[in-house]
Amino acid sequence: MLDWRPVRETGDTHNAANANDARRHDRASKQEVLDALRRTTRRSAGFLRSLTDSELERGSMHGLAGREMTVAQFAPNFARHIRGHLESLRATR
């Protein structure tokens, strides 16, 4: 999105990537997965906070959303998505 290029990801490709990650880390403990999720969240939050107003205003077609979005519009969706993974993880094992 920062390069003004469309995000071609779809629900199917995203679910396939999640399933692939789950297979790669199927022997990880719940705590290891939580720690990895927290690290990813911190890195992503730091990156989003580092963006300038101009970068936040950039946008492109976003495949999952099915519409044009700016980076600023995408950021809350990312946060909700990560919270969904966390809630799902908490409900397991």
N, CA, C and O atoms as a CHARMM CRD file, in Angstrom:
* protein
*
  372
    1    1 MET  N      0.81500  -1.18700   0.00000 PROA 1      0.00000
    2    1 MET  CA     0.00000   0.00000   0.00000 PROA 1      0.00000
    3    1 MET  C      0.86400   1.26000   0.00000 PROA 1      0.00000
    4    1 MET  O      0.51800   2.26500  -0.62100 PROA 1      0.00000
    5    2 LEU  N      1.99000   1.19000   0.70300 PROA 2      0.00000
    6    2 LEU  CA     2.86500   2.35800   0.74000 PROA 2      0.00000
    7    2 LEU  C      3.43100   2.68600  -0.64200 PROA 2      0.00000
    8    2 LEU  O      3.77800   3.83400  -0.91800 PROA 2      0.00000
    9    3 ASP  N      3.52300   1.68800  -1.49600 PROA 3      0.00000
   10    3 ASP  CA     4.03100   1.89300  -2.85300 PROA 3      0.00000
   11    3 ASP  C      2.91100   2.13300  -3.85800 PROA 3      0.00000
   12    3 ASP  O      3.15300   2.13800  -5.06500 PROA 3      0.00000
   13    4 TRP  N      1.69800   2.33000  -3.37500 PROA 4      0.00000
   14    4 TRP  CA     0.51900   2.57900  -4.20000 PROA 4      0.00000
   15    4 TRP  C      0.14600   1.37300  -5.05900 PROA 4      0.00000
   16    4 TRP  O     -0.59000   1.51000  -6.03600 PROA 4      0.00000
   17    5 ARG  N      0.65100   0.19300  -4.69700 PROA 5      0.00000
   18    5 ARG  CA     0.32600  -1.01500  -5.46900 PROA 5      0.00000
   19    5 ARG  C     -0.82600  -1.75000  -4.80700 PROA 5      0.00000
   20    5 ARG  O     -0.94800  -1.72600  -3.58200 PROA 5      0.00000
   21    6 PRO  N     -1.67300  -2.40300  -5.59100 PROA 6      0.00000
   22    6 PRO  CA    -2.78800  -3.14000  -4.99700 PROA 6      0.00000
   23    6 PRO  C     -2.31000  -4.29600  -4.12700 PROA 6      0.00000
   24    6 PRO  O     -1.29200  -4.93100  -4.40300 PROA 6      0.00000
   25    7 VAL  N     -3.06100  -4.54400  -3.08900 PROA 7      0.00000
   26    7 VAL  CA    -2.82500  -5.70800  -2.22500 PROA 7      0.00000
   27    7 VAL  C     -3.71500  -6.79900  -2.78600 PROA 7      0.00000
   28    7 VAL  O     -4.94000  -6.70200  -2.71900 PROA 7      0.00000
   29    8 ARG  N     -3.11000  -7.82600  -3.33500 PROA 8      0.00000
   30    8 ARG  CA    -3.86500  -8.85000  -4.05900 PROA 8      0.00000
   31    8 ARG  C     -4.33900 -10.00500  -3.17700 PROA 8      0.00000
   32    8 ARG  O     -4.92300 -10.97100  -3.66800 PROA 8      0.00000
   33    9 GLU  N     -4.08900  -9.89900  -1.90700 PROA 9      0.00000
   34    9 GLU  CA    -4.48600 -10.95600  -0.99800 PROA 9      0.00000
   35    9 GLU  C     -6.01500 -11.09100  -0.96800 PROA 9      0.00000
   36    9 GLU  O     -6.74500 -10.10200  -1.02400 PROA 9      0.00000
   37   10 THR  N     -6.46500 -12.32300  -0.88000 PROA 10     0.00000
   38   10 THR  CA    -7.89000 -12.61800  -0.75900 PROA 10     0.00000
   39   10 THR  C     -8.11200 -13.38100   0.54400 PROA 10     0.00000
   40   10 THR  O     -7.15400 -13.75900   1.21800 PROA 10     0.00000
   41   11 GLY  N     -9.34300 -13.60100   0.88600 PROA 11     0.00000
   42   11 GLY  CA    -9.63200 -14.41100   2.06000 PROA 11     0.00000
   43   11 GLY  C     -9.01000 -15.78900   1.94900 PROA 11     0.00000
   44   11 GLY  O     -8.46200 -16.31100   2.92000 PROA 11     0.00000
   45   12 ASP  N     -9.09400 -16.38200   0.75800 PROA 12     0.00000
   46   12 ASP  CA    -8.52300 -17.72000   0.55300 PROA 12     0.00000
   47   12 ASP  C     -7.00600 -17.72900   0.70900 PROA 12     0.00000
   48   12 ASP  O     -6.45600 -18.61400   1.36400 PROA 12     0.00000
   49   13 THR  N     -6.32700 -16.75200   0.11300 PROA 13     0.00000
   50   13 THR  CA    -4.86300 -16.74200   0.22700 PROA 13     0.00000
   51   13 THR  C     -4.43400 -16.44400   1.65400 PROA 13     0.00000
   52   13 THR  O     -3.42900 -16.97600   2.12600 PROA 13     0.00000
   53   14 HSD  N     -5.18300 -15.60500   2.33600 PROA 14     0.00000
   54   14 HSD  CA    -4.85700 -15.28600   3.73200 PROA 14     0.00000
   55   14 HSD  C     -5.06500 -16.51500   4.61800 PROA 14     0.00000
   56   14 HSD  O     -4.21900 -16.82700   5.45700 PROA 14     0.00000
   57   15 ASN  N     -6.17200 -17.20300   4.43700 PROA 15     0.00000
   58   15 ASN  CA    -6.43000 -18.41700   5.21900 PROA 15     0.00000
   59   15 ASN  C     -5.38400 -19.48600   4.93900 PROA 15     0.00000
   60   15 ASN  O     -4.96700 -20.19800   5.85200 PROA 15     0.00000
   61   16 ALA  N     -4.95600 -19.60500   3.69200 PROA 16     0.00000
   62   16 ALA  CA    -3.91700 -20.58000   3.34700 PROA 16     0.00000
   63   16 ALA  C     -2.59600 -20.22500   4.02800 PROA 16     0.00000
   64   16 ALA  O     -1.88800 -21.11600   4.49800 PROA 16     0.00000
   65   17 ALA  N     -2.26100 -18.95000   4.08800 PROA 17     0.00000
   66   17 ALA  CA    -1.03100 -18.53200   4.76700 PROA 17     0.00000
   67   17 ALA  C     -1.12200 -18.81700   6.26500 PROA 17     0.00000
   68   17 ALA  O     -0.15400 -19.27400   6.87300 PROA 17     0.00000
   69   18 ASN  N     -2.29100 -18.54500   6.86100 PROA 18     0.00000
   70   18 ASN  CA    -2.47200 -18.85600   8.28300 PROA 18     0.00000
   71   18 ASN  C     -2.33700 -20.35500   8.53500 PROA 18     0.00000
   72   18 ASN  O     -1.69800 -20.77000   9.50200 PROA 18     0.00000
   73   19 ALA  N     -2.93400 -21.16300   7.67000 PROA 19     0.00000
   74   19 ALA  CA    -2.85100 -22.62400   7.82700 PROA 19     0.00000
   75   19 ALA  C     -1.40200 -23.09700   7.69000 PROA 19     0.00000
   76   19 ALA  O     -0.96300 -23.98400   8.42200 PROA 19     0.00000
   77   20 ASN  N     -0.66600 -22.50500   6.75300 PROA 20     0.00000
   78   20 ASN  CA     0.74000 -22.85500   6.57900 PROA 20     0.00000
   79   20 ASN  C      1.54400 -22.49500   7.83200 PROA 20     0.00000
   80   20 ASN  O      2.37700 -23.28300   8.28100 PROA 20     0.00000
   81   21 ASP  N      1.29900 -21.30800   8.39700 PROA 21     0.00000
   82   21 ASP  CA     1.97700 -20.92300   9.63700 PROA 21     0.00000
   83   21 ASP  C      1.63500 -21.88600  10.76600 PROA 21     0.00000
   84   21 ASP  O      2.50700 -22.26400  11.54900 PROA 21     0.00000
   85   22 ALA  N      0.37100 -22.28300  10.85200 PROA 22     0.00000
   86   22 ALA  CA    -0.04500 -23.21600  11.90700 PROA 22     0.00000
   87   22 ALA  C      0.68600 -24.54900  11.76200 PROA 22     0.00000
   88   22 ALA  O      1.11600 -25.13200  12.75800 PROA 22     0.00000
   89   23 ARG  N      0.82800 -25.03000  10.53800 PROA 23     0.00000
   90   23 ARG  CA     1.55600 -26.29400  10.31900 PROA 23     0.00000
   91   23 ARG  C      3.02700 -26.15200  10.69100 PROA 23     0.00000
   92   23 ARG  O      3.59900 -27.04600  11.31500 PROA 23     0.00000
   93   24 ARG  N      3.63700 -25.04100  10.31500 PROA 24     0.00000
   94   24 ARG  CA     5.06400 -24.83300  10.61200 PROA 24     0.00000
   95   24 ARG  C      5.32800 -24.75600  12.10400 PROA 24     0.00000
   96   24 ARG  O      6.41000 -25.12200  12.56500 PROA 24     0.00000
   97   25 HSD  N      4.35500 -24.28600  12.85400 PROA 25     0.00000
   98   25 HSD  CA     4.56200 -24.07000  14.28600 PROA 25     0.00000
   99   25 HSD  C      3.67700 -24.97500  15.13400 PROA 25     0.00000
  100   25 HSD  O      3.34300 -24.63400  16.26800 PROA 25     0.00000
  101   26 ASP  N      3.29900 -26.12100  14.59100 PROA 26     0.00000
  102   26 ASP  CA     2.34800 -26.98400  15.30000 PROA 26     0.00000
  103   26 ASP  C      2.90900 -27.57900  16.58900 PROA 26     0.00000
  104   26 ASP  O      2.14200 -28.04400  17.43200 PROA 26     0.00000
  105   27 ARG  N      4.21500 -27.57400  16.75500 PROA 27     0.00000
  106   27 ARG  CA     4.81000 -28.11500  17.98600 PROA 27     0.00000
  107   27 ARG  C      5.14500 -27.01000  18.99500 PROA 27     0.00000
  108   27 ARG  O      5.64500 -27.29300  20.08400 PROA 27     0.00000
  109   28 ALA  N      4.87600 -25.78200  18.63900 PROA 28     0.00000
  110   28 ALA  CA     5.16200 -24.67800  19.56600 PROA 28     0.00000
  111   28 ALA  C      4.15400 -24.70000  20.71400 PROA 28     0.00000
  112   28 ALA  O      2.98700 -25.04800  20.53000 PROA 28     0.00000
  113   29 SER  N      4.62000 -24.32900  21.87700 PROA 29     0.00000
  114   29 SER  CA     3.72000 -24.24400  23.02600 PROA 29     0.00000
  115   29 SER  C      2.83200 -23.00300  22.86900 PROA 29     0.00000
  116   29 SER  O      3.13400 -22.09700  22.09200 PROA 29     0.00000
  117   30 LYS  N      1.75900 -22.99100  23.60900 PROA 30     0.00000
  118   30 LYS  CA     0.87200 -21.82800  23.59700 PROA 30     0.00000
  119   30 LYS  C      1.64300 -20.57100  23.98100 PROA 30     0.00000
  120   30 LYS  O      1.45000 -19.51200  23.38300 PROA 30     0.00000
  121   31 GLN  N      2.51800 -20.68700  24.98400 PROA 31     0.00000
  122   31 GLN  CA     3.30400 -19.53400  25.41000 PROA 31     0.00000
  123   31 GLN  C      4.24100 -19.05900  24.30400 PROA 31     0.00000
  124   31 GLN  O      4.40000 -17.85300  24.11400 PROA 31     0.00000
  125   32 GLU  N      4.85800 -19.97400  23.57800 PROA 32     0.00000
  126   32 GLU  CA     5.74400 -19.57800  22.47400 PROA 32     0.00000
  127   32 GLU  C      4.96900 -18.83900  21.39200 PROA 32     0.00000
  128   32 GLU  O      5.45200 -17.85300  20.83600 PROA 32     0.00000
  129   33 VAL  N      3.77300 -19.31700  21.09800 PROA 33     0.00000
  130   33 VAL  CA     2.95200 -18.64500  20.08200 PROA 33     0.00000
  131   33 VAL  C      2.52200 -17.26800  20.58200 PROA 33     0.00000
  132   33 VAL  O      2.55200 -16.30100  19.82000 PROA 33     0.00000
  133   34 LEU  N      2.12200 -17.16600  21.84700 PROA 34     0.00000
  134   34 LEU  CA     1.76200 -15.86700  22.41700 PROA 34     0.00000
  135   34 LEU  C      2.93600 -14.90000  22.36500 PROA 34     0.00000
  136   34 LEU  O      2.77300 -13.73000  22.02000 PROA 34     0.00000
  137   35 ASP  N      4.11600 -15.39300  22.70800 PROA 35     0.00000
  138   35 ASP  CA     5.31200 -14.54100  22.66200 PROA 35     0.00000
  139   35 ASP  C      5.58300 -14.06200  21.24200 PROA 35     0.00000
  140   35 ASP  O      5.90600 -12.89200  21.03900 PROA 35     0.00000
  141   36 ALA  N      5.45800 -14.94600  20.25900 PROA 36     0.00000
  142   36 ALA  CA     5.67900 -14.56700  18.86300 PROA 36     0.00000
  143   36 ALA  C      4.64100 -13.54400  18.41500 PROA 36     0.00000
  144   36 ALA  O      4.97300 -12.58500  17.71800 PROA 36     0.00000
  145   37 LEU  N      3.39300 -13.74400  18.81200 PROA 37     0.00000
  146   37 LEU  CA     2.33700 -12.80100  18.45100 PROA 37     0.00000
  147   37 LEU  C      2.59600 -11.43300  19.07000 PROA 37     0.00000
  148   37 LEU  O      2.38000 -10.40400  18.43000 PROA 37     0.00000
  149   38 ARG  N      3.05300 -11.42600  20.30000 PROA 38     0.00000
  150   38 ARG  CA     3.37700 -10.14500  20.95200 PROA 38     0.00000
  151   38 ARG  C      4.54400  -9.44700  20.25400 PROA 38     0.00000
  152   38 ARG  O      4.51600  -8.23100  20.06500 PROA 38     0.00000
  153   39 ARG  N      5.57800 -10.21800  19.87000 PROA 39     0.00000
  154   39 ARG  CA     6.71900  -9.61000  19.15900 PROA 39     0.00000
  155   39 ARG  C      6.26400  -9.01700  17.82900 PROA 39     0.00000
  156   39 ARG  O      6.63400  -7.89600  17.48200 PROA 39     0.00000
  157   40 THR  N      5.46600  -9.77100  17.09600 PROA 40     0.00000
  158   40 THR  CA     4.97800  -9.29200  15.80300 PROA 40     0.00000
  159   40 THR  C      4.13100  -8.03800  15.98500 PROA 40     0.00000
  160   40 THR  O      4.23900  -7.08700  15.21100 PROA 40     0.00000
  161   41 THR  N      3.29500  -8.04700  17.00500 PROA 41     0.00000
  162   41 THR  CA     2.43700  -6.89100  17.27300 PROA 41     0.00000
  163   41 THR  C      3.26700  -5.66300  17.61300 PROA 41     0.00000
  164   41 THR  O      2.99300  -4.57300  17.11000 PROA 41     0.00000
  165   42 ARG  N      4.28200  -5.82700  18.46400 PROA 42     0.00000
  166   42 ARG  CA     5.14400  -4.69200  18.81700 PROA 42     0.00000
  167   42 ARG  C      5.87100  -4.14300  17.59600 PROA 42     0.00000
  168   42 ARG  O      5.93000  -2.92900  17.39700 PROA 42     0.00000
  169   43 ARG  N      6.42400  -5.03900  16.77700 PROA 43     0.00000
  170   43 ARG  CA     7.13500  -4.57700  15.57400 PROA 43     0.00000
  171   43 ARG  C      6.18700  -3.85500  14.62900 PROA 43     0.00000
  172   43 ARG  O      6.52300  -2.80000  14.09100 PROA 43     0.00000
  173   44 SER  N      5.01800  -4.41500  14.43100 PROA 44     0.00000
  174   44 SER  CA     4.04600  -3.80600  13.51700 PROA 44     0.00000
  175   44 SER  C      3.56900  -2.45600  14.04200 PROA 44     0.00000
  176   44 SER  O      3.46600  -1.49000  13.28600 PROA 44     0.00000
  177   45 ALA  N      3.27800  -2.39300  15.34500 PROA 45     0.00000
  178   45 ALA  CA     2.84200  -1.13000  15.93700 PROA 45     0.00000
  179   45 ALA  C      3.93500  -0.07400  15.81300 PROA 45     0.00000
  180   45 ALA  O      3.65000   1.08000  15.49100 PROA 45     0.00000
  181   46 GLY  N      5.16900  -0.45500  16.06500 PROA 46     0.00000
  182   46 GLY  CA     6.27900   0.48900  15.91400 PROA 46     0.00000
  183   46 GLY  C      6.40700   0.99400  14.49300 PROA 46     0.00000
  184   46 GLY  O      6.64600   2.17900  14.26300 PROA 46     0.00000
  185   47 PHE  N      6.24500   0.08700  13.53800 PROA 47     0.00000
  186   47 PHE  CA     6.31000   0.49200  12.13700 PROA 47     0.00000
  187   47 PHE  C      5.17900   1.46000  11.80400 PROA 47     0.00000
  188   47 PHE  O      5.41200   2.49800  11.18400 PROA 47     0.00000
  189   48 LEU  N      3.96200   1.12900  12.21100 PROA 48     0.00000
  190   48 LEU  CA     2.82500   2.00900  11.90400 PROA 48     0.00000
  191   48 LEU  C      2.99800   3.37800  12.55300 PROA 48     0.00000
  192   48 LEU  O      2.66800   4.39700  11.94600 PROA 48     0.00000
  193   49 ARG  N      3.51000   3.40800  13.77700 PROA 49     0.00000
  194   49 ARG  CA     3.73400   4.69500  14.44800 PROA 49     0.00000
  195   49 ARG  C      4.81100   5.52400  13.76000 PROA 49     0.00000
  196   49 ARG  O      4.81200   6.75000  13.87000 PROA 49     0.00000
  197   50 SER  N      5.71500   4.87600  13.06200 PROA 50     0.00000
  198   50 SER  CA     6.81500   5.60100  12.40500 PROA 50     0.00000
  199   50 SER  C      6.39100   6.26000  11.09400 PROA 50     0.00000
  200   50 SER  O      7.13400   7.07300  10.54300 PROA 50     0.00000
  201   51 LEU  N      5.21600   5.92100  10.59500 PROA 51     0.00000
  202   51 LEU  CA     4.79000   6.45900   9.30700 PROA 51     0.00000
  203   51 LEU  C      4.42200   7.93200   9.41000 PROA 51     0.00000
  204   51 LEU  O      3.87500   8.39300  10.41100 PROA 51     0.00000
  205   52 THR  N      4.73700   8.64500   8.35400 PROA 52     0.00000
  206   52 THR  CA     4.38500  10.06500   8.29200 PROA 52     0.00000
  207   52 THR  C      2.91500  10.21500   7.89400 PROA 52     0.00000
  208   52 THR  O      2.28900   9.25700   7.43800 PROA 52     0.00000
  209   53 ASP  N      2.37400  11.40700   8.06800 PROA 53     0.00000
  210   53 ASP  CA     0.99300  11.66200   7.64500 PROA 53     0.00000
  211   53 ASP  C      0.82700  11.36600   6.15800 PROA 53     0.00000
  212   53 ASP  O     -0.19000  10.81300   5.73900 PROA 53     0.00000
  213   54 SER  N      1.82300  11.73300   5.36800 PROA 54     0.00000
  214   54 SER  CA     1.76800  11.47500   3.93300 PROA 54     0.00000
  215   54 SER  C      1.71200   9.98600   3.64000 PROA 54     0.00000
  216   54 SER  O      0.95300   9.55200   2.77400 PROA 54     0.00000
  217   55 GLU  N      2.50700   9.20300   4.35100 PROA 55     0.00000
  218   55 GLU  CA     2.49500   7.75300   4.14600 PROA 55     0.00000
  219   55 GLU  C      1.16100   7.14400   4.58600 PROA 55     0.00000
  220   55 GLU  O      0.65400   6.22500   3.94300 PROA 55     0.00000
  221   56 LEU  N      0.60000   7.65100   5.67100 PROA 56     0.00000
  222   56 LEU  CA    -0.68900   7.14500   6.13700 PROA 56     0.00000
  223   56 LEU  C     -1.81900   7.43500   5.15700 PROA 56     0.00000
  224   56 LEU  O     -2.81900   6.71800   5.12600 PROA 56     0.00000
  225   57 GLU  N     -1.65700   8.49300   4.35200 PROA 57     0.00000
  226   57 GLU  CA    -2.67700   8.86400   3.36700 PROA 57     0.00000
  227   57 GLU  C     -2.57000   8.06500   2.07600 PROA 57     0.00000
  228   57 GLU  O     -3.48100   8.10600   1.25000 PROA 57     0.00000
  229   58 ARG  N     -1.47300   7.34100   1.88900 PROA 58     0.00000
  230   58 ARG  CA    -1.32200   6.53800   0.68200 PROA 58     0.00000
  231   58 ARG  C     -2.34600   5.41600   0.68700 PROA 58     0.00000
  232   58 ARG  O     -2.76900   4.94300   1.74200 PROA 58     0.00000
  233   59 GLY  N     -2.72900   5.00700  -0.48900 PROA 59     0.00000
  234   59 GLY  CA    -3.71700   3.94500  -0.55100 PROA 59     0.00000
  235   59 GLY  C     -3.63800   3.15400  -1.83600 PROA 59     0.00000
  236   59 GLY  O     -2.93100   3.50500  -2.78100 PROA 59     0.00000
  237   60 SER  N     -4.38800   2.08000  -1.83000 PROA 60     0.00000
  238   60 SER  CA    -4.48200   1.22700  -3.01100 PROA 60     0.00000
  239   60 SER  C     -5.66700   0.29800  -2.82600 PROA 60     0.00000
  240   60 SER  O     -6.29500   0.25700  -1.76900 PROA 60     0.00000
  241   61 MET  N     -5.95200  -0.43900  -3.87300 PROA 61     0.00000
  242   61 MET  CA    -7.00100  -1.45200  -3.77500 PROA 61     0.00000
  243   61 MET  C     -6.52200  -2.53400  -2.82900 PROA 61     0.00000
  244   61 MET  O     -5.39700  -3.01900  -2.94300 PROA 61     0.00000
  245   62 HSD  N     -7.37500  -2.90600  -1.90100 PROA 62     0.00000
  246   62 HSD  CA    -7.01700  -3.94500  -0.93100 PROA 62     0.00000
  247   62 HSD  C     -7.92900  -5.13300  -1.17000 PROA 62     0.00000
  248   62 HSD  O     -9.14500  -5.04200  -0.99600 PROA 62     0.00000
  249   63 GLY  N     -7.33000  -6.25400  -1.57200 PROA 63     0.00000
  250   63 GLY  CA    -8.08900  -7.42700  -1.96300 PROA 63     0.00000
  251   63 GLY  C     -9.01500  -7.96600  -0.89200 PROA 63     0.00000
  252   63 GLY  O    -10.16000  -8.31300  -1.18200 PROA 63     0.00000
  253   64 LEU  N     -8.53900  -8.04100   0.33600 PROA 64     0.00000
  254   64 LEU  CA    -9.38900  -8.56100   1.41400 PROA 64     0.00000
  255   64 LEU  C    -10.58500  -7.64500   1.65900 PROA 64     0.00000
  256   64 LEU  O    -11.69500  -8.11900   1.90000 PROA 64     0.00000
  257   65 ALA  N    -10.36300  -6.35500   1.59800 PROA 65     0.00000
  258   65 ALA  CA   -11.44400  -5.40500   1.84100 PROA 65     0.00000
  259   65 ALA  C    -12.35200  -5.26400   0.61700 PROA 65     0.00000
  260   65 ALA  O    -13.52400  -4.90800   0.74000 PROA 65     0.00000
  261   66 GLY  N    -11.79900  -5.54400  -0.55600 PROA 66     0.00000
  262   66 GLY  CA   -12.57600  -5.39100  -1.77700 PROA 66     0.00000
  263   66 GLY  C    -12.82000  -3.94300  -2.15700 PROA 66     0.00000
  264   66 GLY  O    -13.77200  -3.62400  -2.87000 PROA 66     0.00000
  265   67 ARG  N    -11.95300  -3.07800  -1.67600 PROA 67     0.00000
  266   67 ARG  CA   -12.10400  -1.65100  -1.98000 PROA 67     0.00000
  267   67 ARG  C    -10.77100  -0.93700  -1.81700 PROA 67     0.00000
  268   67 ARG  O     -9.80400  -1.49300  -1.29500 PROA 67     0.00000
  269   68 GLU  N    -10.74800   0.29300  -2.27100 PROA 68     0.00000
  270   68 GLU  CA    -9.58200   1.15200  -2.07800 PROA 68     0.00000
  271   68 GLU  C     -9.51400   1.54100  -0.60200 PROA 68     0.00000
  272   68 GLU  O    -10.52100   1.89000   0.01400 PROA 68     0.00000
  273   69 MET  N     -8.30300   1.47100  -0.05300 PROA 69     0.00000
  274   69 MET  CA    -8.09200   1.85100   1.34400 PROA 69     0.00000
  275   69 MET  C     -6.79400   2.62300   1.46900 PROA 69     0.00000
  276   69 MET  O     -5.86500   2.43400   0.68300 PROA 69     0.00000
  277   70 THR  N     -6.73900   3.49400   2.46700 PROA 70     0.00000
  278   70 THR  CA    -5.47200   4.13400   2.80700 PROA 70     0.00000
  279   70 THR  C     -4.79300   3.29200   3.88500 PROA 70     0.00000
  280   70 THR  O     -5.41100   2.42200   4.49900 PROA 70     0.00000
  281   71 VAL  N     -3.53100   3.56500   4.09400 PROA 71     0.00000
  282   71 VAL  CA    -2.80200   2.86900   5.15800 PROA 71     0.00000
  283   71 VAL  C     -3.47400   3.17300   6.50100 PROA 71     0.00000
  284   71 VAL  O     -3.60500   2.28100   7.33900 PROA 71     0.00000
  285   72 ALA  N     -3.89600   4.41600   6.71100 PROA 72     0.00000
  286   72 ALA  CA    -4.55700   4.79000   7.96600 PROA 72     0.00000
  287   72 ALA  C     -5.86200   4.01700   8.15800 PROA 72     0.00000
  288   72 ALA  O     -6.20300   3.65400   9.28400 PROA 72     0.00000
  289   73 GLN  N     -6.58500   3.76300   7.08400 PROA 73     0.00000
  290   73 GLN  CA    -7.81800   2.98100   7.19800 PROA 73     0.00000
  291   73 GLN  C     -7.52300   1.51600   7.47300 PROA 73     0.00000
  292   73 GLN  O     -8.29900   0.83900   8.14700 PROA 73     0.00000
  293   74 PHE  N     -6.41200   1.02900   6.95700 PROA 74     0.00000
  294   74 PHE  CA    -6.05200  -0.36900   7.13900 PROA 74     0.00000
  295   74 PHE  C     -5.59500  -0.67100   8.56700 PROA 74     0.00000
  296   74 PHE  O     -5.88000  -1.74900   9.08900 PROA 74     0.00000
  297   75 ALA  N     -4.90000   0.25400   9.19500 PROA 75     0.00000
  298   75 ALA  CA    -4.27700   0.01100  10.50600 PROA 75     0.00000
  299   75 ALA  C     -5.26400  -0.52800  11.54800 PROA 75     0.00000
  300   75 ALA  O     -4.92800  -1.50700  12.21400 PROA 75     0.00000
  301   76 PRO  N     -6.45100   0.04400  11.72800 PROA 76     0.00000
  302   76 PRO  CA    -7.37800  -0.52300  12.72600 PROA 76     0.00000
  303   76 PRO  C     -7.82200  -1.94100  12.37500 PROA 76     0.00000
  304   76 PRO  O     -8.05000  -2.75500  13.27000 PROA 76     0.00000
  305   77 ASN  N     -7.94700  -2.24300  11.09200 PROA 77     0.00000
  306   77 ASN  CA    -8.30400  -3.59600  10.68200 PROA 77     0.00000
  307   77 ASN  C     -7.21300  -4.58300  11.07800 PROA 77     0.00000
  308   77 ASN  O     -7.50100  -5.70200  11.50400 PROA 77     0.00000
  309   78 PHE  N     -5.97400  -4.16700  10.93600 PROA 78     0.00000
  310   78 PHE  CA    -4.85000  -5.00800  11.33100 PROA 78     0.00000
  311   78 PHE  C     -4.92000  -5.29800  12.82700 PROA 78     0.00000
  312   78 PHE  O     -4.73600  -6.43800  13.25500 PROA 78     0.00000
  313   79 ALA  N     -5.18600  -4.26400  13.61700 PROA 79     0.00000
  314   79 ALA  CA    -5.27100  -4.44200  15.06700 PROA 79     0.00000
  315   79 ALA  C     -6.40000  -5.41200  15.42200 PROA 79     0.00000
  316   79 ALA  O     -6.21200  -6.28300  16.27100 PROA 79     0.00000
  317   80 ARG  N     -7.55800  -5.27700  14.79200 PROA 80     0.00000
  318   80 ARG  CA    -8.66900  -6.19900  15.05800 PROA 80     0.00000
  319   80 ARG  C     -8.28900  -7.62300  14.66800 PROA 80     0.00000
  320   80 ARG  O     -8.63100  -8.58000  15.36300 PROA 80     0.00000
  321   81 HSD  N     -7.58600  -7.75200  13.56500 PROA 81     0.00000
  322   81 HSD  CA    -7.18000  -9.07700  13.09200 PROA 81     0.00000
  323   81 HSD  C     -6.25100  -9.76000  14.10300 PROA 81     0.00000
  324   81 HSD  O     -6.42900 -10.93700  14.41700 PROA 81     0.00000
  325   82 ILE  N     -5.28700  -9.03600  14.59700 PROA 82     0.00000
  326   82 ILE  CA    -4.35600  -9.58800  15.57800 PROA 82     0.00000
  327   82 ILE  C     -5.10500  -9.96100  16.85900 PROA 82     0.00000
  328   82 ILE  O     -4.84900 -11.01200  17.44700 PROA 82     0.00000
  329   83 ARG  N     -6.03300  -9.09500  17.29200 PROA 83     0.00000
  330   83 ARG  CA    -6.83300  -9.42700  18.48300 PROA 83     0.00000
  331   83 ARG  C     -7.62600 -10.71300  18.25900 PROA 83     0.00000
  332   83 ARG  O     -7.78300 -11.51500  19.18000 PROA 83     0.00000
  333   84 GLY  N     -8.12500 -10.91100  17.03900 PROA 84     0.00000
  334   84 GLY  CA    -8.84700 -12.14200  16.72400 PROA 84     0.00000
  335   84 GLY  C     -7.96800 -13.36900  16.87500 PROA 84     0.00000
  336   84 GLY  O     -8.39800 -14.38800  17.41600 PROA 84     0.00000
  337   85 HSD  N     -6.73200 -13.27100  16.39400 PROA 85     0.00000
  338   85 HSD  CA    -5.79100 -14.38700  16.56500 PROA 85     0.00000
  339   85 HSD  C     -5.53100 -14.64000  18.04700 PROA 85     0.00000
  340   85 HSD  O     -5.48500 -15.78800  18.48900 PROA 85     0.00000
  341   86 LEU  N     -5.36200 -13.57300  18.80300 PROA 86     0.00000
  342   86 LEU  CA    -5.08500 -13.71600  20.22800 PROA 86     0.00000
  343   86 LEU  C     -6.27100 -14.37900  20.94600 PROA 86     0.00000
  344   86 LEU  O     -6.07600 -15.27300  21.77000 PROA 86     0.00000
  345   87 GLU  N     -7.48100 -13.94600  20.63600 PROA 87     0.00000
  346   87 GLU  CA    -8.67000 -14.54700  21.26100 PROA 87     0.00000
  347   87 GLU  C     -8.79100 -16.02400  20.88100 PROA 87     0.00000
  348   87 GLU  O     -9.13200 -16.85900  21.72000 PROA 87     0.00000
  349   88 SER  N     -8.51400 -16.33900  19.62900 PROA 88     0.00000
  350   88 SER  CA    -8.56000 -17.72300  19.18600 PROA 88     0.00000
  351   88 SER  C     -7.53200 -18.56200  19.93600 PROA 88     0.00000
  352   88 SER  O     -7.82000 -19.68100  20.36100 PROA 88     0.00000
  353   89 LEU  N     -6.34500 -18.01700  20.09200 PROA 89     0.00000
  354   89 LEU  CA    -5.28800 -18.73300  20.80700 PROA 89     0.00000
  355   89 LEU  C     -5.65700 -18.96300  22.26500 PROA 89     0.00000
  356   89 LEU  O     -5.43200 -20.04200  22.81300 PROA 89     0.00000
  357   90 ARG  N     -6.21800 -17.95400  22.87500 PROA 90     0.00000
  358   90 ARG  CA    -6.60500 -18.08500  24.28900 PROA 90     0.00000
  359   90 ARG  C     -7.66700 -19.16800  24.48100 PROA 90     0.00000
  360   90 ARG  O     -7.74000 -19.78700  25.54300 PROA 90     0.00000
  361   91 ALA  N     -8.48000 -19.39600  23.46400 PROA 91     0.00000
  362   91 ALA  CA    -9.55900 -20.38300  23.55200 PROA 91     0.00000
  363   91 ALA  C     -9.07300 -21.81300  23.31300 PROA 91     0.00000
  364   91 ALA  O     -9.83700 -22.76100  23.49600 PROA 91     0.00000
  365   92 THR  N     -7.81700 -21.98000  22.90700 PROA 92     0.00000
  366   92 THR  CA    -7.29300 -23.30700  22.60800 PROA 92     0.00000
  367   92 THR  C     -6.48700 -23.87200  23.76500 PROA 92     0.00000
  368   92 THR  O     -6.13400 -23.17200  24.71500 PROA 92     0.00000
  369   93 ARG  N     -6.21400 -25.14200  23.65300 PROA 93     0.00000
  370   93 ARG  CA    -5.37200 -25.91400  24.58000 PROA 93     0.00000
  371   93 ARG  C     -5.64000 -25.53500  25.98900 PROA 93     0.00000
  372   93 ARG  O     -5.02400 -26.08200  26.90400 PROA 93     0.00000
